[in-house]
């Protein structure tokens, strides 16, 4: 060890008595400080507008806009300049012969050189330590774990690059050639993960070889055993290869023997890498304070209950626009989307089935099936894909019906005991399912899906139609992330003749335009009396069709239409708030109330209630303020203005109620709302400047309450504690001076002193 330290000390003296090492250190510190202070300035400005809702440590250090990742991109340039002379200088000057004749082994020579790079790497990352100490001073409860993880990931990346540079430097006596060669190897390794991904045999090998994404994972605060082993194995590989090369100069061997040595070492490292990357051997450490890189407790509980085998089969349609996400070239990336869940169930099998069929979107007419094969052949030709790899519909595994999915990109989750559910991608900016959607699909394998039945036969709003006033968006849309069908529910349509409580978990009666017959009313009342859960949505135009039902449970729908005159909207446009009582029902309602979001009701009925029917009644929504009144005279709110008459009273009116009682051995839950438009397709897709509406979140809270918080699933992590940066925007300028000017200047003065001292000697 003493000899290794002596060689490392000699190399560091040589390094720091040259301007290159000082120049790289100064530039690295300056660039890191520039990125750091720019992010600091952005966060200070955001904090000036409103309080931060995210971790200061995460905001400043992680992500593509943080401090670490931009600096990783610059390492391409710095490390080759540092390592180009490690061995090539010895080769070109002839001092390698002195090392050969000295009492040191070739491994000690290589290890000493590498140790000097390890020490220099510590100097580079020390600037991040200074940043962390400064933030710990200015940020209460700083999440230091994520910063330490990022520093460790950056350091491992630096010394991995240094090991590669050391090996390349041992191959040539020309330093420039060594620098260019190192740059070429680093570029190859960072892009090899996208090479030969369509070849099954090579896919995992080339994907494993690339450092891309590994340091980024550590920067986010998650240290995976697979990634740490990767860095250590790559370092060991290139140090060993460098030692073999140096030894061949001292004791020449044949080319065949050299190739055998290089090949055997490479094969051993690749096998070790394959073993350490096996899911069953995976180890993880979440360094974040709130464990933000780990499944939420709700998700972990589902994974614990998911015993037995689990298979996730992805069905990829050649003619679907989402084809690319499931192609073999993207398979490893796709599999990693489930990494958080497979951590807790490493035996999960991931299968891919490729087929072709004409996708069908809602409202579209299906294409002529006779031309499907020709369209598939044409697309396969254009994309240079093998059509023989794609199956026709009739060759798909038996028992799999993809027609309800419209033959779009979808996954079938199947438990060994037979339960199954679908998981989709969505028509939004994020597209892929997050933890909440994945866990919801898995939860359906553990808990039977609640059945939501929409009553039909009286002109009700239709959960299958995409019309403005219908309910397809929140109920049945498979491409909408937050729809009921993607939130764990099964959606069905029923008539009054089909009402059986044992087959229905929630009955929805939405704005019937025709009165229910006495027999139909009796069917609904029997369903309710037996303890069935219910959602009753009324509307001013059809009040008389709903009022008798509501009255049977002690709720009176008042005549007239609620109005709330404003400058920008029609008088019957209501903005309602969630009540304190509703906020106590579940976390979703509580979040709406805490964030001061509104529920928009374009035309609503007021309601009152009594307690004579055994229900505990909680007002859920009330008008925003006391300027609202129940208008009896005006009905055309587009062309007329409502006026407050003598028989009309201003005040705060209730527009939604939650009713709860015990029937037998179960709790019965009923929601009655005075507006059916607030959950319609048009309203959910509407955006109005200046209004922070949460209509869909209200639906989520409503159905969570109706299912006793089983569905929709909410996966929550603790709130970060480091959300306060004690730094004004004016103070950022002083921080910039300290980090971008003073710190590099001190390094420059120290470097000048060392170089002057060397010149005197």
FENCOR-V622521 format. One record per backbone hydrogen bond with DSSP energy under -1.0 kcal/mol. CO is the residue of the C=O (numbers start at 1). NH is the residue of the N-H. E is the energy in kcal/mol with one decimal. If there is no record, write none. Layout:
co:CO nh:NH e:E
co:CO nh:NH e:E
//
This chain:
co:1 nh:5 e:-2.5
co:2 nh:6 e:-2.1
co:3 nh:7 e:-2.3
co:4 nh:8 e:-2.5
co:5 nh:9 e:-2.7
co:6 nh:10 e:-2.3
co:7 nh:11 e:-2.3
co:8 nh:12 e:-2.5
co:9 nh:13 e:-2.4
co:10 nh:14 e:-2.1
co:11 nh:15 e:-2.5
co:12 nh:16 e:-2.9
co:13 nh:17 e:-1.1
co:15 nh:18 e:-1.1
co:19 nh:23 e:-2.8
co:20 nh:24 e:-2.7
co:21 nh:25 e:-2.1
co:22 nh:26 e:-2.5
co:23 nh:27 e:-2.6
co:24 nh:28 e:-2.8
co:25 nh:29 e:-2.3
co:26 nh:30 e:-2.5
co:27 nh:31 e:-2.9
co:28 nh:32 e:-2.7
co:29 nh:33 e:-2.4
co:30 nh:34 e:-2.2
co:31 nh:35 e:-2.4
co:32 nh:36 e:-2.5
co:33 nh:37 e:-2.6
co:34 nh:38 e:-1.9
co:35 nh:39 e:-2.2
co:36 nh:40 e:-2.3
co:37 nh:41 e:-2.2
co:38 nh:42 e:-2.0
co:39 nh:43 e:-2.4
co:40 nh:44 e:-2.2
co:41 nh:45 e:-2.0
co:42 nh:46 e:-2.4
co:43 nh:47 e:-2.6
co:44 nh:48 e:-1.3
co:45 nh:49 e:-1.2
co:46 nh:50 e:-2.3
co:55 nh:59 e:-2.5
co:56 nh:60 e:-2.2
co:57 nh:61 e:-2.2
co:58 nh:62 e:-1.7
co:60 nh:67 e:-1.2
co:61 nh:68 e:-1.5
co:63 nh:66 e:-1.3
co:68 nh:72 e:-1.5
co:69 nh:73 e:-1.3
co:74 nh:77 e:-1.4
co:74 nh:78 e:-1.6
co:75 nh:79 e:-1.9
co:78 nh:82 e:-1.5
co:79 nh:83 e:-2.6
co:80 nh:84 e:-1.3
co:83 nh:86 e:-1.3
co:87 nh:91 e:-2.1
co:88 nh:92 e:-2.8
co:89 nh:93 e:-2.1
co:90 nh:94 e:-1.1
co:90 nh:96 e:-1.7
co:94 nh:97 e:-1.5
co:95 nh:99 e:-1.6
co:96 nh:100 e:-2.2
co:97 nh:101 e:-1.9
co:102 nh:104 e:-2.1
co:105 nh:109 e:-1.9
co:106 nh:110 e:-2.4
co:107 nh:111 e:-3.2
co:108 nh:112 e:-2.3
co:109 nh:113 e:-2.1
co:110 nh:114 e:-2.5
co:111 nh:115 e:-2.5
co:112 nh:116 e:-1.7
co:113 nh:117 e:-1.2
co:114 nh:118 e:-2.0
co:115 nh:119 e:-2.2
co:116 nh:120 e:-2.1
co:117 nh:121 e:-2.6
co:118 nh:122 e:-1.6
co:119 nh:123 e:-1.4
co:120 nh:124 e:-1.8
co:121 nh:125 e:-2.3
co:124 nh:127 e:-1.0
co:125 nh:129 e:-1.1
co:126 nh:130 e:-1.9
co:127 nh:131 e:-1.8
co:128 nh:132 e:-2.3
co:129 nh:133 e:-2.4
co:130 nh:134 e:-2.3
co:131 nh:135 e:-2.5
co:132 nh:136 e:-2.6
co:133 nh:137 e:-1.2
co:134 nh:138 e:-1.5
co:135 nh:139 e:-2.0
co:138 nh:726 e:-2.8
co:142 nh:144 e:-2.0
co:144 nh:148 e:-2.7
co:145 nh:149 e:-2.3
co:146 nh:150 e:-1.9
co:147 nh:151 e:-2.6
co:148 nh:152 e:-2.5
co:149 nh:153 e:-2.5
co:150 nh:154 e:-2.5
co:151 nh:155 e:-2.6
co:152 nh:156 e:-2.6
co:153 nh:157 e:-1.9
co:154 nh:158 e:-2.2
co:155 nh:159 e:-2.5
co:156 nh:160 e:-1.8
co:157 nh:161 e:-2.3
co:158 nh:162 e:-2.1
co:159 nh:163 e:-2.1
co:160 nh:164 e:-1.9
co:161 nh:165 e:-2.6
co:162 nh:166 e:-2.5
co:163 nh:167 e:-1.9
co:164 nh:168 e:-2.3
co:165 nh:169 e:-2.4
co:166 nh:170 e:-1.1
co:168 nh:171 e:-1.4
co:174 nh:178 e:-2.1
co:175 nh:179 e:-2.4
co:176 nh:180 e:-2.6
co:177 nh:181 e:-2.8
co:178 nh:182 e:-2.5
co:179 nh:183 e:-2.3
co:180 nh:184 e:-2.3
co:181 nh:185 e:-2.4
co:182 nh:186 e:-2.7
co:183 nh:187 e:-2.3
co:184 nh:188 e:-2.3
co:185 nh:189 e:-2.7
co:186 nh:190 e:-2.0
co:188 nh:192 e:-1.3
co:191 nh:194 e:-1.4
co:192 nh:195 e:-1.7
co:196 nh:199 e:-1.2
co:199 nh:203 e:-2.0
co:202 nh:206 e:-2.6
co:203 nh:207 e:-1.9
co:204 nh:208 e:-2.0
co:205 nh:209 e:-1.9
co:211 nh:214 e:-1.7
co:213 nh:217 e:-1.6
co:214 nh:218 e:-1.4
co:215 nh:219 e:-2.3
co:216 nh:220 e:-1.6
co:217 nh:222 e:-1.9
co:218 nh:221 e:-1.4
co:221 nh:287 e:-3.3
co:223 nh:285 e:-1.9
co:224 nh:228 e:-2.2
co:225 nh:229 e:-2.6
co:226 nh:230 e:-1.7
co:227 nh:231 e:-2.2
co:228 nh:232 e:-2.3
co:229 nh:233 e:-2.9
co:230 nh:234 e:-2.8
co:231 nh:235 e:-2.5
co:232 nh:236 e:-2.5
co:233 nh:237 e:-2.7
co:234 nh:238 e:-2.4
co:235 nh:239 e:-2.3
co:236 nh:240 e:-2.3
co:237 nh:241 e:-2.5
co:238 nh:242 e:-2.2
co:239 nh:243 e:-2.4
co:240 nh:244 e:-2.5
co:241 nh:245 e:-2.2
co:242 nh:246 e:-2.7
co:243 nh:247 e:-2.7
co:244 nh:248 e:-1.9
co:246 nh:250 e:-1.1
co:247 nh:251 e:-3.3
co:254 nh:258 e:-2.2
co:255 nh:259 e:-2.6
co:256 nh:260 e:-2.2
co:257 nh:261 e:-2.4
co:258 nh:262 e:-2.9
co:259 nh:263 e:-2.9
co:260 nh:264 e:-2.6
co:261 nh:265 e:-2.2
co:262 nh:266 e:-2.2
co:263 nh:267 e:-2.6
co:264 nh:268 e:-2.3
co:265 nh:269 e:-2.2
co:266 nh:270 e:-2.5
co:267 nh:271 e:-2.5
co:268 nh:272 e:-2.3
co:269 nh:273 e:-2.6
co:270 nh:274 e:-2.3
co:271 nh:275 e:-2.3
co:272 nh:276 e:-2.5
co:273 nh:277 e:-1.1
co:275 nh:278 e:-1.4
co:278 nh:281 e:-1.5
co:279 nh:282 e:-1.6
co:283 nh:225 e:-3.3
co:285 nh:223 e:-2.9
co:291 nh:294 e:-1.5
co:296 nh:300 e:-2.5
co:297 nh:301 e:-2.1
co:298 nh:302 e:-1.5
co:299 nh:303 e:-2.3
co:300 nh:304 e:-2.1
co:301 nh:305 e:-1.6
co:305 nh:307 e:-1.9
co:309 nh:416 e:-2.5
co:310 nh:349 e:-2.5
co:311 nh:414 e:-2.8
co:312 nh:351 e:-2.5
co:313 nh:412 e:-3.1
co:314 nh:353 e:-3.0
co:315 nh:410 e:-1.4
co:316 nh:355 e:-2.3
co:317 nh:320 e:-1.5
co:320 nh:323 e:-1.4
co:323 nh:326 e:-1.6
co:327 nh:330 e:-2.0
co:328 nh:331 e:-1.4
co:330 nh:334 e:-2.3
co:331 nh:335 e:-2.7
co:332 nh:336 e:-1.6
co:334 nh:337 e:-1.2
co:335 nh:338 e:-1.7
co:336 nh:339 e:-1.6
co:338 nh:342 e:-2.8
co:339 nh:343 e:-1.5
co:341 nh:344 e:-1.4
co:345 nh:348 e:-1.8
co:349 nh:312 e:-3.0
co:351 nh:314 e:-2.7
co:353 nh:316 e:-2.9
co:354 nh:391 e:-2.7
co:355 nh:318 e:-2.7
co:361 nh:364 e:-2.2
co:368 nh:371 e:-1.8
co:369 nh:372 e:-1.4
co:371 nh:375 e:-2.3
co:372 nh:376 e:-2.5
co:373 nh:377 e:-2.6
co:374 nh:378 e:-2.3
co:375 nh:379 e:-2.2
co:376 nh:380 e:-2.5
co:377 nh:381 e:-1.9
co:378 nh:382 e:-2.3
co:379 nh:383 e:-2.3
co:380 nh:385 e:-3.0
co:386 nh:389 e:-1.7
co:387 nh:390 e:-1.9
co:391 nh:356 e:-2.2
co:392 nh:395 e:-1.9
co:393 nh:396 e:-1.7
co:397 nh:400 e:-1.2
co:402 nh:407 e:-1.8
co:403 nh:406 e:-2.1
co:405 nh:408 e:-1.2
co:406 nh:360 e:-2.2
co:410 nh:315 e:-3.0
co:411 nh:423 e:-2.3
co:412 nh:313 e:-2.6
co:413 nh:421 e:-1.8
co:414 nh:311 e:-2.6
co:415 nh:418 e:-2.1
co:419 nh:415 e:-3.0
co:421 nh:413 e:-3.3
co:423 nh:411 e:-2.5
co:426 nh:428 e:-1.5
co:430 nh:432 e:-3.0
co:431 nh:426 e:-3.2
co:434 nh:438 e:-2.4
co:435 nh:439 e:-2.9
co:436 nh:440 e:-2.0
co:437 nh:441 e:-2.1
co:438 nh:442 e:-2.0
co:439 nh:443 e:-2.7
co:440 nh:444 e:-1.6
co:442 nh:445 e:-1.2
co:443 nh:446 e:-1.4
co:443 nh:447 e:-3.3
co:450 nh:490 e:-2.6
co:451 nh:505 e:-1.9
co:451 nh:506 e:-2.1
co:452 nh:492 e:-2.4
co:453 nh:508 e:-3.2
co:454 nh:494 e:-2.1
co:458 nh:513 e:-1.3
co:458 nh:514 e:-1.9
co:462 nh:471 e:-2.3
co:465 nh:472 e:-1.4
co:467 nh:470 e:-1.3
co:468 nh:682 e:-2.5
co:470 nh:681 e:-2.4
co:471 nh:475 e:-1.6
co:472 nh:476 e:-1.5
co:472 nh:477 e:-1.8
co:474 nh:484 e:-2.8
co:475 nh:485 e:-1.5
co:479 nh:427 e:-2.7
co:480 nh:483 e:-1.6
co:484 nh:487 e:-1.2
co:484 nh:489 e:-2.2
co:490 nh:452 e:-2.9
co:492 nh:454 e:-2.5
co:494 nh:456 e:-2.4
co:495 nh:498 e:-1.9
co:500 nh:503 e:-1.9
co:506 nh:453 e:-3.0
co:507 nh:535 e:-2.9
co:508 nh:455 e:-2.7
co:509 nh:537 e:-2.8
co:510 nh:461 e:-2.2
co:517 nh:521 e:-3.0
co:518 nh:522 e:-2.2
co:519 nh:523 e:-1.8
co:520 nh:524 e:-2.3
co:521 nh:525 e:-2.8
co:522 nh:526 e:-2.5
co:523 nh:527 e:-2.0
co:524 nh:528 e:-2.3
co:525 nh:529 e:-3.1
co:526 nh:530 e:-1.7
co:527 nh:532 e:-2.1
co:528 nh:531 e:-2.0
co:533 nh:507 e:-2.0
co:534 nh:671 e:-2.3
co:535 nh:509 e:-3.0
co:536 nh:673 e:-2.6
co:537 nh:511 e:-3.2
co:539 nh:542 e:-1.4
co:540 nh:543 e:-1.2
co:542 nh:545 e:-1.1
co:543 nh:546 e:-1.3
co:543 nh:547 e:-3.0
co:546 nh:550 e:-2.1
co:547 nh:551 e:-2.6
co:548 nh:552 e:-1.1
co:550 nh:553 e:-1.7
co:550 nh:555 e:-2.1
co:551 nh:554 e:-1.7
co:554 nh:610 e:-1.9
co:556 nh:608 e:-2.1
co:561 nh:631 e:-3.0
co:563 nh:629 e:-1.7
co:570 nh:573 e:-1.8
co:571 nh:564 e:-3.5
co:572 nh:603 e:-1.5
co:574 nh:601 e:-2.9
co:575 nh:624 e:-1.5
co:576 nh:599 e:-2.5
co:577 nh:622 e:-2.0
co:579 nh:583 e:-1.8
co:582 nh:585 e:-1.8
co:586 nh:590 e:-1.8
co:587 nh:591 e:-2.4
co:588 nh:592 e:-2.0
co:589 nh:593 e:-2.3
co:590 nh:594 e:-2.6
co:591 nh:595 e:-2.0
co:592 nh:597 e:-2.2
co:598 nh:694 e:-3.0
co:599 nh:576 e:-2.8
co:601 nh:574 e:-2.1
co:601 nh:603 e:-1.9
co:604 nh:562 e:-2.5
co:606 nh:558 e:-2.3
co:608 nh:556 e:-2.4
co:616 nh:660 e:-1.5
co:618 nh:658 e:-2.3
co:620 nh:579 e:-2.0
co:621 nh:655 e:-2.3
co:621 nh:656 e:-1.2
co:622 nh:577 e:-2.7
co:628 nh:651 e:-2.6
co:629 nh:563 e:-2.6
co:631 nh:561 e:-2.2
co:636 nh:640 e:-1.4
co:645 nh:648 e:-1.6
co:653 nh:623 e:-2.5
co:654 nh:607 e:-1.4
co:655 nh:674 e:-2.9
co:656 nh:620 e:-2.8
co:656 nh:621 e:-1.2
co:657 nh:672 e:-2.1
co:658 nh:618 e:-2.7
co:659 nh:670 e:-2.4
co:660 nh:616 e:-3.6
co:661 nh:668 e:-3.7
co:663 nh:666 e:-1.6
co:666 nh:663 e:-2.8
co:668 nh:661 e:-1.8
co:669 nh:534 e:-1.7
co:670 nh:659 e:-3.4
co:671 nh:536 e:-3.0
co:672 nh:657 e:-2.7
co:673 nh:538 e:-2.5
co:674 nh:605 e:-2.0
co:677 nh:680 e:-1.8
co:680 nh:684 e:-2.3
co:681 nh:685 e:-1.4
co:688 nh:691 e:-1.8
co:691 nh:693 e:-1.2
co:692 nh:598 e:-2.8
co:694 nh:698 e:-2.0
co:695 nh:699 e:-1.6
co:696 nh:700 e:-2.3
co:697 nh:701 e:-2.6
co:698 nh:702 e:-2.6
co:699 nh:703 e:-2.6
co:700 nh:704 e:-2.2
co:701 nh:705 e:-2.0
co:702 nh:706 e:-2.1
co:703 nh:707 e:-1.6
co:704 nh:709 e:-4.6
co:705 nh:708 e:-1.4
co:707 nh:710 e:-1.1
co:721 nh:723 e:-1.6
co:722 nh:56 e:-3.2
co:725 nh:727 e:-2.5
co:731 nh:735 e:-1.8
co:732 nh:736 e:-2.6
co:733 nh:737 e:-1.9
co:734 nh:738 e:-2.1
co:735 nh:739 e:-2.7
co:736 nh:740 e:-2.8
co:737 nh:741 e:-1.2
co:737 nh:742 e:-2.8
co:738 nh:743 e:-1.9
co:741 nh:745 e:-2.1
co:742 nh:746 e:-2.5
co:743 nh:747 e:-1.9
co:744 nh:748 e:-2.5
co:745 nh:749 e:-2.6
co:746 nh:750 e:-2.3
co:747 nh:751 e:-2.6
co:748 nh:752 e:-2.6
co:749 nh:753 e:-2.3
co:750 nh:754 e:-2.0
co:751 nh:755 e:-2.5
co:752 nh:756 e:-2.5
co:753 nh:757 e:-2.3
co:754 nh:758 e:-2.2
co:755 nh:759 e:-2.0
co:756 nh:760 e:-2.0
co:757 nh:761 e:-1.7
//
